[in-house]
Amino acid sequence: MVPVERRWEIEESVFIEAAPEQVYAAVADVRSMGRWSPECRAVRGVPPGPVAAGARFLGFNRKGAFVWFTSCRVTDAEPGEAFAFRVSAFGLPVALWGYRFTAEADGARVTEHWQDLRTGRRGALAALLGRIFTGTRPDRRHLANRAGMRATLGRLKQTLEGREGRLP
């Protein structure tokens, strides 16, 4: 296998024909994330609707045969501008996931970003557990996440533009 340099941060963006506030409301309703994400299957611990900074929730994820859960805390919740949350698993820091919303003519540019927080001794343990549960090597996690971001943003776009169930 060809060596890949580990990336600690990545981002992807897409234009959506919807107001930034509408896109924010969809993303900040974390219980809906299972509709868009190829890895997240469900979110529990919060009521439906946009959540505020400080809110905590559990994410239930699946890749292949493995299912695991993560603990998440919302760190940024600015309607129409930004939404982000920190993820931990087994009490270990894993990642920061977030979204930025920028108004453009006839819609919004949505940028999803990810930062790997698995550094130091505790991070090495989190990276090992991540590889066991996801089957993805730490130096390839950014590649898997980039593909996941593209799928998530594409599904979000289809939903908000009223194209669910139709080919793009």
Backbone as ProteinMPNN parsed JSONL, in Angstrom:
{"seq_chain_A": "MVPVERRWEIEESVFIEAAPEQVYAAVADVRSMGRWSPECRAVRGVPPGPVAAGARFLGFNRKGAFVWFTSCRVTDAEPGEAFAFRVSAFGLPVALWGYRFTAEADGARVTEHWQDLRTGRRGALAALLGRIFTGTRPDRRHLANRAGMRATLGRLKQTLEGREGRLP", "coords_chain_A": {"N_chain_A": [[0.848, -1.178, 0.0], [0.562, 2.208, -0.82], [2.282, 4.747, 0.93], [0.605, 7.314, 2.781], [0.452, 10.701, 3.585], [-0.432, 11.742, 6.781], [-3.225, 13.726, 7.337], [-4.406, 16.456, 9.198], [-6.455, 18.227, 9.134], [-9.285, 18.898, 7.116], [-11.51, 20.064, 4.524], [-14.635, 20.462, 2.801], [-16.847, 21.848, 0.361], [-20.085, 23.019, -0.78], [-22.496, 24.45, -2.97], [-25.731, 25.45, -2.106], [-29.08, 25.84, -2.991], [-30.556, 27.576, -1.03], [-31.378, 29.611, 1.776], [-28.781, 30.752, 4.021], [-29.585, 30.579, 6.73], [-31.591, 28.654, 6.643], [-30.173, 26.375, 5.839], [-28.412, 26.176, 7.975], [-30.275, 25.628, 10.053], [-31.065, 23.053, 9.327], [-28.668, 21.577, 9.559], [-27.965, 22.068, 12.236], [-29.93, 20.716, 13.52], [-29.217, 18.115, 14.842], [-30.227, 15.557, 15.112], [-31.054, 14.829, 12.653], [-28.814, 14.115, 11.258], [-28.22, 11.451, 10.639], [-29.629, 11.026, 8.308], [-28.101, 12.101, 6.31], [-25.316, 11.575, 6.583], [-22.881, 9.098, 5.699], [-21.77, 7.531, 7.666], [-22.701, 8.139, 10.265], [-25.447, 6.922, 11.966], [-27.537, 7.503, 13.698], [-28.671, 9.992, 16.047], [-28.909, 10.718, 19.435], [-30.313, 11.965, 22.525], [-30.941, 14.636, 22.454], [-33.577, 17.023, 21.85], [-35.72, 17.143, 18.884], [-34.889, 19.514, 16.32], [-32.928, 22.586, 15.944], [-29.932, 22.673, 17.893], [-28.336, 24.252, 20.733], [-25.227, 25.964, 21.568], [-23.132, 24.172, 23.758], [-24.863, 22.058, 24.102], [-25.206, 18.545, 24.519], [-24.825, 15.375, 22.953], [-25.362, 11.999, 21.764], [-23.786, 10.157, 19.257], [-24.525, 7.59, 17.024], [-22.79, 5.326, 15.213], [-21.825, 3.583, 12.204], [-19.793, 1.427, 10.363], [-19.185, -0.85, 8.015], [-19.224, -3.961, 9.614], [-19.103, -3.059, 12.167], [-20.417, -1.239, 14.949], [-20.545, 1.744, 16.772], [-20.518, 4.238, 19.396], [-20.408, 7.782, 19.896], [-19.559, 10.533, 22.007], [-20.719, 13.797, 22.012], [-20.265, 17.372, 21.949], [-21.682, 20.48, 21.449], [-19.939, 23.188, 20.217], [-20.044, 25.559, 18.854], [-22.6, 27.576, 17.785], [-24.011, 29.482, 15.791], [-26.589, 30.883, 14.33], [-27.122, 30.673, 10.847], [-24.469, 31.177, 10.321], [-22.311, 29.56, 11.582], [-21.698, 26.237, 12.773], [-20.607, 23.83, 15.064], [-19.096, 20.899, 16.566], [-17.506, 18.988, 19.135], [-16.069, 15.757, 19.243], [-15.867, 12.798, 21.101], [-14.686, 9.551, 22.082], [-15.002, 6.77, 24.122], [-14.144, 8.361, 26.19], [-11.998, 9.705, 25.128], [-10.494, 12.329, 23.201], [-11.498, 12.88, 19.856], [-12.295, 14.282, 17.399], [-13.021, 17.455, 15.817], [-15.855, 18.605, 14.346], [-17.411, 20.651, 11.907], [-19.427, 23.295, 10.424], [-19.623, 25.94, 8.081], [-21.453, 28.725, 6.916], [-22.093, 30.637, 4.121], [-23.514, 33.389, 2.634], [-24.581, 33.534, -0.711], [-25.408, 34.625, -4.031], [-28.682, 33.682, -4.621], [-28.57, 31.575, -2.757], [-26.576, 29.519, -0.554], [-23.196, 28.992, 0.351], [-21.923, 26.119, 1.681], [-19.677, 24.907, 3.942], [-18.128, 22.128, 5.101], [-16.104, 21.095, 7.746], [-13.32, 19.348, 9.235], [-11.329, 18.411, 11.97], [-8.687, 16.541, 13.172], [-8.329, 15.383, 16.373], [-6.787, 13.574, 17.632], [-4.137, 13.367, 19.171], [-0.909, 13.029, 20.768], [-0.321, 10.771, 23.582], [-2.864, 9.854, 24.504], [-4.286, 10.371, 22.227], [-3.139, 8.554, 20.467], [-4.116, 6.156, 21.444], [-6.853, 6.602, 20.968], [-6.745, 6.711, 18.174], [-5.973, 4.084, 17.588], [-8.211, 2.646, 18.572], [-10.109, 3.761, 16.848], [-9.231, 2.708, 14.416], [-9.696, 0.001, 14.842], [-12.522, -0.064, 15.107], [-13.468, 1.223, 12.769], [-11.95, 0.26, 10.71], [-10.24, 1.814, 9.319], [-7.1, 3.148, 8.679], [-5.223, 5.489, 10.67], [-3.685, 7.31, 9.107], [-5.137, 7.396, 6.828], [-7.587, 8.299, 7.446], [-8.479, 10.884, 6.878], [-9.01, 10.678, 4.162], [-11.186, 8.93, 4.051], [-12.977, 10.507, 5.501], [-13.185, 12.757, 3.841], [-14.516, 11.676, 1.609], [-16.874, 10.951, 2.929], [-17.769, 13.503, 3.688], [-18.351, 14.657, 1.204], [-20.472, 13.005, 0.407], [-22.31, 13.531, 2.482], [-22.753, 16.336, 2.212], [-23.794, 16.348, -0.369], [-26.186, 14.897, -0.04], [-27.493, 16.556, 1.796], [-27.802, 18.831, 0.206], [-29.524, 17.775, -1.819], [-31.789, 17.233, -0.255], [-32.518, 19.809, 0.781], [-32.942, 21.212, -1.528], [-35.123, 20.015, -2.494], [-34.909, 17.632, -3.923], [-34.832, 14.987, -3.169], [-34.636, 11.502, -3.664], [-34.413, 11.699, -6.371], [-32.184, 11.547, -9.166], [-29.146, 13.439, -9.157]], "CA_chain_A": [[0.0, 0.0, 0.0], [1.345, 3.436, -0.93], [2.155, 5.581, 2.13], [-0.148, 8.551, 2.66], [0.752, 11.61, 4.685], [-1.607, 11.981, 7.625], [-3.746, 15.096, 7.327], [-5.051, 16.751, 10.47], [-7.63, 19.056, 8.861], [-9.776, 18.927, 5.74], [-12.835, 20.671, 4.358], [-15.327, 20.349, 1.515], [-17.978, 22.77, 0.328], [-21.061, 22.872, -1.848], [-23.498, 25.512, -3.051], [-27.098, 24.959, -1.948], [-30.095, 26.857, -3.287], [-31.352, 27.815, 0.179], [-30.789, 30.664, 2.607], [-27.862, 30.226, 5.041], [-30.323, 30.263, 7.958], [-32.304, 27.394, 6.412], [-29.181, 25.305, 5.839], [-27.98, 26.08, 9.373], [-31.325, 24.955, 10.832], [-31.03, 21.624, 8.991], [-27.443, 20.992, 10.114], [-27.999, 22.185, 13.7], [-30.864, 19.69, 13.993], [-28.292, 16.99, 14.746], [-30.95, 14.282, 15.014], [-31.23, 14.53, 11.223], [-27.528, 13.788, 10.636], [-28.268, 10.094, 10.107], [-30.205, 11.066, 6.953], [-27.122, 12.568, 5.325], [-23.98, 11.023, 6.768], [-22.756, 7.672, 5.41], [-21.248, 6.816, 8.83], [-23.601, 8.361, 11.4], [-26.74, 6.284, 11.744], [-28.564, 8.147, 14.52], [-28.235, 10.872, 17.135], [-29.841, 10.667, 20.56], [-29.985, 12.78, 23.688], [-31.403, 16.01, 22.277], [-34.883, 17.074, 21.177], [-35.652, 17.551, 17.475], [-34.707, 20.942, 16.08], [-31.562, 23.073, 16.14], [-29.428, 22.658, 19.266], [-27.528, 25.416, 21.091], [-23.873, 25.73, 22.075], [-23.134, 23.507, 25.049], [-25.694, 20.849, 24.058], [-24.483, 17.273, 24.402], [-25.606, 14.329, 22.313], [-24.666, 10.772, 21.409], [-23.856, 9.773, 17.854], [-24.403, 6.159, 16.804], [-22.125, 5.22, 13.921], [-21.601, 2.245, 11.684], [-19.002, 1.245, 9.152], [-19.039, -2.296, 7.889], [-19.913, -4.749, 10.63], [-18.949, -2.462, 13.491], [-21.256, -0.131, 15.404], [-19.981, 2.382, 17.959], [-21.14, 5.523, 19.679], [-19.52, 8.876, 20.281], [-20.132, 11.609, 22.818], [-20.481, 15.05, 21.298], [-20.669, 18.612, 22.612], [-21.735, 21.6, 20.51], [-19.015, 24.255, 20.615], [-20.341, 26.792, 18.115], [-23.956, 27.544, 17.239], [-24.354, 30.833, 15.366], [-27.529, 30.69, 13.223], [-26.798, 31.236, 9.538], [-23.033, 31.432, 10.171], [-21.409, 28.458, 11.913], [-22.131, 25.204, 13.707], [-19.508, 22.886, 15.254], [-19.158, 20.067, 17.764], [-16.358, 18.133, 19.457], [-16.421, 14.349, 19.341], [-14.968, 11.933, 21.863], [-15.11, 8.148, 22.17], [-14.37, 6.11, 25.261], [-13.526, 9.416, 26.994], [-10.809, 10.224, 24.437], [-10.823, 13.274, 22.13], [-11.396, 12.302, 18.514], [-12.34, 15.237, 16.287], [-13.911, 18.616, 15.788], [-16.592, 18.686, 13.086], [-18.135, 21.902, 11.855], [-19.999, 23.815, 9.176], [-19.699, 27.385, 7.911], [-22.49, 29.077, 5.942], [-21.81, 31.927, 3.514], [-24.552, 33.784, 1.678], [-24.227, 33.806, -2.104], [-26.609, 34.906, -4.82], [-29.614, 32.558, -4.755], [-28.337, 30.443, -1.867], [-25.509, 29.534, 0.45], [-22.034, 28.102, 0.26], [-21.813, 25.38, 2.936], [-18.364, 24.278, 4.062], [-17.99, 21.196, 6.216], [-14.688, 20.947, 8.076], [-12.964, 18.327, 10.215], [-9.988, 18.491, 12.542], [-8.332, 15.359, 13.944], [-7.855, 15.752, 17.71], [-6.132, 12.397, 18.208], [-2.711, 13.656, 19.3], [-0.31, 12.617, 22.029], [-0.513, 9.387, 24.031], [-4.301, 9.539, 24.486], [-4.696, 10.375, 20.828], [-2.697, 7.301, 19.847], [-5.097, 5.144, 21.848], [-8.08, 6.892, 20.218], [-6.497, 6.331, 16.78], [-6.008, 2.625, 17.538], [-9.622, 2.241, 18.692], [-10.755, 4.149, 15.6], [-8.886, 1.747, 13.365], [-10.386, -1.252, 15.144], [-13.961, 0.041, 14.855], [-13.811, 1.659, 11.412], [-11.135, -0.413, 9.71], [-9.51, 2.837, 8.581], [-5.837, 3.556, 9.304], [-5.21, 6.921, 10.997], [-3.13, 8.114, 8.021], [-6.115, 7.408, 5.732], [-8.882, 8.76, 7.972], [-8.903, 12.085, 6.159], [-9.553, 10.278, 2.862], [-12.529, 8.426, 4.327], [-13.821, 11.627, 5.911], [-13.461, 13.595, 2.663], [-15.584, 10.993, 0.859], [-18.081, 11.098, 3.741], [-18.227, 14.899, 3.596], [-18.968, 14.844, -0.117], [-21.775, 12.326, 0.44], [-23.171, 14.279, 3.409], [-23.14, 17.608, 1.602], [-24.646, 16.045, -1.519], [-27.519, 14.53, 0.46], [-28.067, 17.774, 2.366], [-28.206, 19.643, -0.95], [-30.71, 17.163, -2.417], [-32.915, 17.409, 0.664], [-32.941, 21.208, 0.884], [-33.384, 21.697, -2.837], [-36.33, 19.269, -2.839], [-34.587, 16.636, -4.948], [-34.672, 13.663, -2.579], [-35.203, 10.422, -4.451], [-34.145, 11.9, -7.789], [-30.761, 11.638, -9.48], [-28.703, 14.848, -9.287]], "C_chain_A": [[0.894, 1.24, 0.0], [1.162, 4.28, 0.324], [1.412, 6.883, 1.819], [0.225, 9.426, 3.844], [-0.532, 11.885, 5.471], [-1.967, 13.452, 7.569], [-4.543, 15.298, 8.593], [-6.297, 17.598, 10.296], [-7.995, 18.954, 7.391], [-11.101, 19.672, 5.717], [-13.324, 20.449, 2.939], [-16.465, 21.355, 1.53], [-18.856, 22.512, -0.887], [-21.98, 24.099, -1.821], [-24.876, 24.873, -2.95], [-28.063, 26.106, -2.2], [-31.055, 26.98, -2.11], [-30.629, 28.901, 0.983], [-29.852, 30.05, 3.651], [-28.576, 29.826, 6.335], [-31.077, 28.942, 7.832], [-31.341, 26.204, 6.446], [-28.665, 25.087, 7.263], [-29.003, 25.289, 10.195], [-31.32, 23.449, 10.567], [-29.824, 20.946, 9.637], [-27.471, 20.988, 11.638], [-29.074, 21.294, 14.326], [-30.111, 18.368, 13.894], [-28.987, 15.636, 14.664], [-31.18, 13.882, 13.56], [-29.941, 14.054, 10.555], [-27.514, 12.375, 10.044], [-28.861, 10.012, 8.708], [-29.135, 11.346, 5.903], [-25.787, 11.858, 5.404], [-23.928, 9.535, 6.409], [-22.254, 6.859, 6.613], [-22.154, 6.961, 10.052], [-24.956, 7.75, 11.065], [-27.863, 6.94, 12.518], [-27.905, 9.029, 15.564], [-29.318, 10.835, 18.196], [-29.38, 11.627, 21.654], [-30.37, 14.236, 23.59], [-32.775, 15.985, 21.615], [-34.71, 17.425, 19.706], [-35.519, 19.065, 17.373], [-33.276, 21.361, 16.355], [-31.168, 23.085, 17.62], [-28.483, 23.85, 19.476], [-26.123, 24.995, 21.517], [-23.97, 25.146, 23.477], [-23.963, 22.236, 25.073], [-24.801, 19.619, 23.876], [-25.411, 16.249, 23.752], [-24.729, 13.119, 22.043], [-24.864, 10.498, 19.925], [-23.65, 8.272, 17.743], [-23.939, 5.965, 15.37], [-21.95, 3.772, 13.51], [-20.749, 2.328, 10.431], [-18.727, -0.238, 9.052], [-19.843, -2.995, 8.964], [-19.917, -4.081, 12.007], [-19.884, -1.28, 13.732], [-20.601, 0.429, 16.657], [-20.702, 3.691, 18.202], [-20.079, 6.523, 20.101], [-20.291, 9.851, 21.154], [-19.753, 12.921, 22.154], [-20.965, 16.235, 22.124], [-20.595, 19.742, 21.597], [-20.865, 22.73, 21.043], [-19.335, 25.587, 19.966], [-21.724, 26.645, 17.494], [-24.397, 28.971, 16.955], [-25.262, 30.733, 14.139], [-27.124, 31.425, 11.947], [-25.321, 31.443, 9.306], [-22.158, 30.207, 10.414], [-22.051, 27.508, 12.908], [-20.991, 24.207, 13.824], [-19.708, 22.09, 16.535], [-17.889, 19.231, 17.881], [-16.869, 16.717, 19.687], [-15.377, 13.629, 20.199], [-15.562, 10.523, 21.86], [-14.323, 7.496, 23.293], [-13.629, 7.132, 26.133], [-12.299, 10.04, 26.369], [-11.212, 11.202, 23.341], [-10.571, 12.652, 20.76], [-11.302, 13.383, 17.444], [-13.201, 16.444, 16.612], [-14.523, 18.625, 14.396], [-17.338, 20.017, 13.064], [-18.594, 22.272, 10.452], [-19.96, 25.328, 9.212], [-20.689, 27.658, 6.774], [-22.211, 30.486, 5.433], [-22.887, 32.24, 2.489], [-23.932, 34.047, 0.311], [-25.526, 34.089, -2.837], [-27.423, 33.62, -4.958], [-29.312, 31.37, -3.847], [-27.201, 30.646, -0.894], [-24.398, 28.579, 0.069], [-21.897, 27.454, 1.64], [-20.465, 24.662, 2.923], [-18.357, 23.402, 5.303], [-16.494, 21.036, 6.483], [-14.498, 19.956, 9.214], [-11.54, 18.563, 10.669], [-9.772, 17.258, 13.415], [-7.74, 15.808, 15.274], [-7.096, 14.607, 18.383], [-4.613, 12.596, 18.208], [-2.209, 13.169, 20.653], [-0.625, 11.17, 22.36], [-1.988, 8.984, 23.988], [-4.83, 9.497, 23.06], [-4.303, 9.106, 20.103], [-3.656, 6.167, 20.202], [-6.414, 5.346, 21.092], [-7.929, 6.483, 18.755], [-6.542, 4.81, 16.622], [-7.446, 2.117, 17.628], [-10.392, 2.593, 17.424], [-10.467, 3.174, 14.474], [-9.609, 0.421, 13.585], [-11.86, -1.17, 14.737], [-14.3, 0.402, 13.411], [-13.059, 0.911, 10.331], [-10.286, 0.553, 8.906], [-8.249, 3.226, 9.35], [-5.869, 5.058, 9.581], [-4.668, 7.803, 9.867], [-4.046, 8.156, 6.802], [-7.48, 7.928, 6.177], [-9.38, 9.983, 7.218], [-9.492, 11.748, 4.787], [-10.981, 9.755, 3.02], [-13.471, 9.569, 4.698], [-14.143, 12.557, 4.745], [-14.58, 12.976, 1.827], [-16.907, 11.115, 1.609], [-18.649, 12.503, 3.683], [-18.939, 15.145, 2.269], [-20.347, 14.205, -0.164], [-22.756, 13.106, 1.313], [-23.667, 15.567, 2.772], [-24.05, 17.393, 0.393], [-26.067, 15.692, -1.093], [-28.23, 15.724, 1.082], [-28.59, 18.676, 1.247], [-29.485, 19.091, -1.58], [-31.945, 17.397, -1.558], [-33.428, 18.847, 0.629], [-33.407, 21.795, -0.446], [-34.592, 20.898, -3.334], [-36.108, 18.194, -3.889], [-34.369, 15.257, -4.379], [-35.318, 12.626, -3.479], [-34.999, 10.575, -5.947], [-32.645, 11.939, -8.003], [-30.375, 13.099, -9.626], [-28.541, 15.256, -10.736]], "O_chain_A": [[1.872, 1.303, 0.744], [0.032, 4.515, 0.752], [1.569, 7.469, 0.748], [0.305, 8.948, 4.975], [-1.572, 12.215, 4.901], [-1.108, 14.318, 7.736], [-5.279, 14.407, 9.017], [-7.117, 17.684, 11.21], [-7.12, 18.928, 6.525], [-11.73, 19.883, 6.753], [-12.539, 20.271, 2.008], [-16.993, 21.68, 2.594], [-18.448, 21.889, -1.868], [-22.204, 24.699, -0.769], [-25.16, 23.881, -3.62], [-27.882, 27.209, -1.683], [-32.206, 26.549, -2.178], [-29.415, 29.071, 0.868], [-30.102, 28.94, 4.12], [-28.205, 28.835, 6.963], [-31.19, 28.195, 8.804], [-31.656, 25.158, 7.012], [-28.501, 23.949, 7.702], [-28.634, 24.385, 10.944], [-31.548, 22.658, 11.482], [-29.95, 19.859, 10.2], [-27.049, 20.016, 12.264], [-29.111, 21.141, 15.547], [-30.34, 17.588, 12.969], [-28.393, 14.667, 14.192], [-31.47, 12.72, 13.274], [-29.971, 13.631, 9.399], [-26.848, 12.143, 9.035], [-28.625, 9.038, 7.993], [-29.235, 10.896, 4.762], [-25.185, 11.567, 4.37], [-24.833, 8.785, 6.775], [-22.306, 5.63, 6.586], [-22.349, 5.998, 10.793], [-25.534, 8.026, 10.014], [-29.01, 6.945, 12.072], [-26.74, 8.842, 15.917], [-30.506, 10.912, 17.885], [-28.222, 12.041, 21.699], [-30.156, 15.0, 24.531], [-33.103, 15.039, 20.899], [-33.667, 17.95, 19.315], [-35.985, 19.8, 18.243], [-32.497, 20.598, 16.927], [-31.962, 23.457, 18.484], [-27.911, 24.382, 18.524], [-25.867, 23.822, 21.79], [-24.795, 25.577, 24.283], [-23.792, 21.41, 25.969], [-23.787, 19.657, 23.178], [-26.621, 16.258, 23.974], [-23.502, 13.206, 22.088], [-25.977, 10.596, 19.406], [-22.697, 7.736, 18.309], [-24.609, 6.386, 14.428], [-21.93, 2.863, 14.34], [-20.956, 3.176, 9.564], [-18.092, -0.813, 9.936], [-21.005, -2.662, 9.198], [-20.651, -4.497, 12.903], [-20.111, -0.447, 12.855], [-20.15, -0.332, 17.513], [-21.409, 4.197, 17.33], [-19.008, 6.163, 20.59], [-21.511, 9.976, 21.051], [-18.598, 13.127, 21.779], [-21.927, 16.135, 22.886], [-19.562, 19.939, 20.957], [-21.032, 23.173, 22.179], [-18.937, 26.636, 20.474], [-21.983, 25.691, 16.76], [-25.071, 29.596, 17.773], [-24.775, 30.522, 13.028], [-26.826, 32.62, 11.96], [-24.927, 31.846, 8.211], [-21.35, 29.844, 9.558], [-22.837, 27.911, 13.766], [-20.451, 23.771, 12.807], [-20.388, 22.53, 17.462], [-17.286, 18.827, 16.887], [-17.947, 16.506, 20.243], [-14.172, 13.827, 20.04], [-16.762, 10.331, 21.665], [-13.107, 7.664, 23.389], [-12.61, 6.808, 26.743], [-11.618, 10.833, 27.018], [-12.173, 10.945, 22.616], [-9.559, 11.985, 20.54], [-10.346, 13.408, 16.667], [-13.994, 16.441, 17.554], [-13.81, 18.649, 13.392], [-17.842, 20.461, 14.095], [-18.212, 21.659, 9.455], [-20.23, 25.937, 10.247], [-20.748, 26.913, 5.796], [-22.105, 31.423, 6.223], [-23.14, 31.447, 1.582], [-22.894, 34.698, 0.199], [-26.612, 33.823, -2.322], [-26.893, 32.588, -5.369], [-29.754, 30.257, -4.135], [-26.899, 31.76, -0.468], [-24.639, 27.497, -0.468], [-21.769, 28.15, 2.647], [-20.161, 23.905, 2.002], [-18.556, 23.883, 6.419], [-15.71, 20.86, 5.55], [-15.387, 19.751, 10.041], [-10.658, 18.873, 9.869], [-10.582, 16.967, 14.295], [-6.75, 16.54, 15.295], [-6.799, 14.674, 19.576], [-3.904, 12.062, 17.355], [-2.996, 12.928, 21.568], [-1.134, 10.43, 21.519], [-2.327, 7.906, 23.499], [-5.705, 8.697, 22.729], [-5.03, 8.627, 19.233], [-3.969, 5.323, 19.363], [-7.021, 4.38, 20.629], [-8.873, 5.968, 18.156], [-7.084, 4.303, 15.64], [-7.852, 1.256, 16.848], [-11.232, 1.816, 16.973], [-11.347, 2.851, 13.676], [-10.077, -0.205, 12.634], [-12.386, -2.085, 14.104], [-15.31, -0.06, 12.882], [-13.467, 0.915, 9.17], [-9.672, 0.16, 7.915], [-8.316, 3.587, 10.525], [-6.47, 5.818, 8.821], [-5.14, 8.925, 9.686], [-3.765, 8.875, 5.843], [-8.416, 7.99, 5.381], [-10.575, 10.103, 6.948], [-10.376, 12.455, 4.303], [-11.868, 10.089, 2.235], [-14.623, 9.598, 4.264], [-15.25, 13.089, 4.666], [-15.489, 13.68, 1.387], [-17.947, 11.355, 0.997], [-19.865, 12.684, 3.633], [-20.001, 15.766, 2.227], [-21.287, 14.785, -0.709], [-23.905, 13.315, 0.923], [-24.863, 15.855, 2.791], [-24.972, 18.174, 0.162], [-27.035, 16.135, -1.711], [-29.439, 15.885, 0.913], [-29.692, 19.216, 1.339], [-30.421, 19.844, -1.846], [-33.017, 17.718, -2.071], [-34.625, 19.081, 0.467], [-34.173, 22.758, -0.476], [-35.035, 21.084, -4.468], [-37.015, 17.878, -4.659], [-33.769, 14.416, -5.048], [-36.415, 12.838, -3.997], [-35.365, 9.687, -6.717], [-31.905, 12.329, -7.1], [-31.146, 13.907, -10.142], [-28.179, 16.398, -11.02]]}, "name": "protein", "num_of_chains": 1, "seq": "MVPVERRWEIEESVFIEAAPEQVYAAVADVRSMGRWSPECRAVRGVPPGPVAAGARFLGFNRKGAFVWFTSCRVTDAEPGEAFAFRVSAFGLPVALWGYRFTAEADGARVTEHWQDLRTGRRGALAALLGRIFTGTRPDRRHLANRAGMRATLGRLKQTLEGREGRLP"}
